[in-house]
Amino acid sequence: MSKVTFIDELKRSWAITVNDMRVYYLRPPSLMFGILFPLALFFTFSVGRRIPLERLIPVLSAQTVFWASSSIGPASIPLERRMRTFERFLSAPISLSSVLWGKAMGGMFFGIVVTLLAAGIGIILSGQLLLNPLALILGVLLSALVFSALGILFASIPTESPGEIMMPFNLVRIPLMFISGMFIPINELPQLAVYAALFSPLTHTLDMVRLAMGDSSFFGWQINILMLMGWSIIFLLIGRYFHIVQMRRT
């Protein structure tokens, strides 16, 4: 029997990613929590309020990548448990890490595509200038990975229903929005809330998008990138551990 190489694992991870793109991107849970819900939140926040456009576009972009990227894992993994597809993945010559990485890439690409579309439409309609495209691309790319990994972590909840994951997940996602400068700028938050915002990955997503629009980053782009990369690794490692624990119990 030939030895499975790292390249083989990557190819199998990519096959899982492609399968998720084909099967789950247009499923109701993905569309509802990944696209419709952030749009509803955005319009609830913006309609009827005199908020400058340069503040609205970063909020729209950050909300979209946050919700879209984190919704694919919790939508796909429970359904695959129900159909025993997830178990079949693991019975094949592929590691759990490669399966979860394939799932994470599926959420990441969904978040990137939806966010760039939303940001592009917003920029065109508003006439806003994109002064630092690299900051936007880097911010969206890293943020999509972070939030996709967070979704994989919550998908370790032992259930076959996406709704039973989405509800507790939303108890984390919604409060994060209130401490990350979405509704109240960070410089207007109490000092204790500013410390909390530093450790929220969504804060650094918003900072990077604002930097792309010509605004300044509250914490600095170096801190933004380090925090996003750090949370990506943490969420992936914790998610893998929880999936191992859940598999041992079944």
N, C-alpha and C positions, 0 to 999 in steps of 0.2 A: 504494500500500500504506500503510495507516494506521500511525502510529507507536505502538509498544508503550509504554504508560505504566507508571509505578510501581504503580498500582492494578491494572493488567492482570497484572503480575508477581505481585503478592500473591494475586490470584484463582487463578492457575495453581499457585502454591505451595500454596494451600489445597486445591486439587483433588488434588494429590499426597498431601497429608496425609490427606485423607478416604480416598483409595485405600489408603494404608498401614493405616489403621484397619480398613478392611473386609477386607483381604487378609491382613495379617501379624500382627495382634494375637493370633490363636489358633493361629498356626503353632508347631510343636514347638520350634524354637530360641528363640522369644520366650517361650513358657511355661516352658521349662526354665531358661534363664539369667535370665529376667526375674522369675519368681515362685518356682519350686520351689527353685532354687539359693540365693537369699537366705534363704528360710524354713529350708532345711536348715542353713545356716550359723548362723542365729539359734538354732535349737534345740540345735545342737551346742555353742554358746557358753553357753546359759542352763540347760539341763537338768542337774540334779544340783549346781548351784552356788547358793550363798546370795547372790544378787545382788538388791538392792532393785529394786522395780518402777519407781521413778522413773528408774532407769538403763536398764532394759530397753526401755521404750517408745521413747526416742530412738534406741537402737541399732537396733531393728526398723525404725523409720521411715527412718533414714539408709541402712541396708542396702538397703531396698526401692527407694527412689528411685535409689540408685546403680546397682543391677543392672538394674532395669526400664527406666529411661530410656536406658541405654547399650546395650541389647540390640536395639532395633528396627532401627537403621541397619545394623549388621553382619549382621542376619538378612535384611533386605530387599534391600540393594544387590547382594550377590553373586548372589542368585536372579534379580534383574532383569538382571544381566549375562548370565547363562546364557540367559535368554529373550529377550535383546536389547531388553528394555523400557527399560532405562536409556538406551541409545543413541537410542531413539525419542523419549524425553523431550527429549534434546538436539538432535534434528533439528527439533523443533517450535520456534515462535518464543518460546522461554523461555531465560533465561540459566542457566548452571551454578549460579550463586549462588542463584537462585530454586528450582532443583531441590533443592539441598542444604538450603535453608531449609525447604522443604516436608517433607523427610525428618527434619530436626531437630525440627520441630513434631510430627511423628508420634511420635517417641520421647519428646518432652517430655510430651505429653498422656497417653501410656501410663503413664509414670512417675508423673504427678500422680494419675491415677485409682487406680492400684494402691496407691500410698503412702497416700493419704487413706483408702482402705478399710482398709488394714492398721492405720494409726494409730487410726482410729475404732474398729475392733473391739478393739484393744488397750486403748484408753482406757476403753471401756465395760466390758470384762471385768475390768479391774484397779481400776476406780473412781478412776483418776487424774484430777486436775483439769487442764483446759487453761486456764492462766491468761493466756496471751498468744496468742490465735488469729492475730493479724496476723503474729507472728513465725513461726508454723508455716506459714501460707499463703505468705508471702514466701520463707521458707527452702526450702520444697518447690518453689515455682515457679522460683526461680533455680537451684536444684540440678538440677532436671529438665532445664533448658536446658543447663547445664554438661555434664552426663554424656551427654545426647543428642548434643551437639556432639563430645564425646570419642569416642562411638561412630561418628559420621560420619567423624572423622579416621581411625580404624582401618579403616573400611570402604573406604578408598582402597587397601588392600592388593590387588594385582591377582590376584584369584581368583574363581571362580564357586561356591565352596563356603563356606557360613557357618562350618563347623567350622574351616576354615583361617584364619579371622579370629578366632574366639572363643578358640582356644588361645593364640596370642600375646597377645591382649587380656587374658586372665585372668592372664598373667604380670605385667601392670601392675595390674589391679584388685585382686588378692589382696594383694600387698605394701602397696598404699595403705591397706588396712584396718588393717594392723598399726602404721602410723605416724600414724593419724588419731584415736586415742583410742577406737576401737571395743572393743578387748579390754582395754587398759590405759589408765586415765585419763591425760590429758595431764600433769596435775600430778605423776604418778608416773613419767613417762618421763625418761630422761637428758636433759641440756640439749641435746645435739646432736640428739636425736630431736625435741625440742620445736621447734627451728629448722626441721627437715624438715616437721613437722606444720603449721607456719605456711603452707607453700607447697602443702599438699594441699587440694584443694577439698572433699574428704570431711570434713576436720576442721571446716570452716566450716558444712557441712550439719548435722553433729552438734551444733555449738555453737548453731545457730539453733533446732533442735528442743528442745534442753535449755532454752533461753531461753523457749520457748513453754510448757514444763512448770513454769516458775517457778524454774528453776535459773539460775545465772549463766553468762554466756558467757566462756570463758577468754581469748579475744583481744579481746572487745568486738564488739557487733553491727555497728558501723560498719566494722570490719576485715572481718568476715564477709561483709557485703554487697559491699564493694569487691573482695574476692578472688574471690567467685563471679561477679560481673559481669566482672571482668578475665579470668578463665579462660574464660568463655563466648566473649568476643571472640577470645582467642588460639586456642582450639580451632577455632572456625569459620574463622578466617583460614588457619591451618595446614592444616586439612582441605581447604579449597578449593584451596590450592596443591598439595597432594599429589594431589588428583583431577585437576587440570590436567596435572601431570607424568605421571600414569598414562595419561591419555587420549592424550597426545602419543606415548607409546611403543607404543600399540596401533594 
